[in-house]
Amino acid sequence: MASNSDSIYYVLTHMNTHPEMVTAEPIKYTNVITLSIPDTVKVADADIYFPDQKLMVNRLSPDFVAKNGDLLDYFYRFTAQEIPNYHDVWVTTSHIVKKNAYMVELSYE
């Protein structure tokens, strides 16, 4: 399942370590951030996890959230949430062909 994928972890880690490559969309909902990186970044199984012009939506497993809490907390700071916690994280991914970008949306609940 995509939510437990090394590809998702890799992209999030890449965004964290290379913030200059990240484009952020304006916040529309207090618990959601939408980011993108150039599709020139090599991602394993990109056709599965970043389908062209389609959305892939998955709930991150509790194990993934627990194991990668620091990484997810990094992105949580960019939300407009006032309460400093979350239980579930949903990830929506896509390849936006016209923008030559991989889109990642994180929704914290």
Secondary structure by P-SEA (a helix, b strand, c coil): cccccaaaaaaaaaaaaccccccccccccccbbbbbcccccccccccccccccbbbbbcccaaaaaaaaaaaaaaaaacccccccccbbbbbbbbcccccbbbbbbbcc
